[in-house]
Amino acid sequence: MPRTILDVVGPKEISEMFSVTRVTVDTWRREGTLPDPEARLSRGPLWRRTTILRWADATGRAVIKVRPDA
């Protein structure tokens, strides 16, 4: 059976997607602006990229880079 790899992002990738600092992403998390993460690992929270893109669309935030590694 083939495995599915989820396209996930953490705070670093979110900061790159929106061209903001990690402090801004941490503030969004603390204020409840960001949706709840889908998972938490020892390195921090993770979201599906699609969740963040839908959140950006719903809140009128401009995505600078859809794929920060691109």
N, C-alpha and C positions, 0 to 999 in steps of 0.2 A: 504494500500500500504506500503511495507517495506521501511524503510529509509536506505540510504547508508551513512556510516560514512567514510569520507576520511581519509586516512593514511597520516597525515601531520606532518611536522617537523618545528621547529623554530631554531634560532641561537644556542641555547643550545644543541639541539639534533644533529645539524650538527657538532658542535665542538666535540661531543662525537663520532660521526660516523667516523670522520677523525683523532681523537686523536690530536686535535689542540686546542688552546685557543680560548675563545670568541673574544679576540682582533683580532686574525687571521680571524675569520669569519666576523667580522665587517670590517676589511681591504678588504677582498674579495668583500663584498657588496659595499663599498665605491669606489673601483677601477673598479667595474662593472664586476668582475670575475664571481661572482655567477649569475645565471639567475634571472630575475625579479621575485619577490615573486608573488604567485597566489592570496594571500589575505594579508590584513593588519588588525590587531586587535589592541586594545589599548596597549596590551603587546608587540606588534612588528609584524614583517613580518612572513608569513607562506608559505611553499612550500610543494607540494606533495612529498612524499618520492621518488616516481618513477622519478620525475623531477631531484632531487638531484643525484640519482643513475645514470641516463643517463648522467648528467653533469660530474660526476666523471669519467665515462667510456670515454666520449668524450675528456676529458682533461688529462687523464692518472693518475688521483688521486686514490690512494689506499684507499678503504673503510676498516676501521678496524673493525667496528661493523655495520651490516646492521640495526639492531634494538638496539639502545643504552640501552633500558630498559631490554634487554635480558642478 
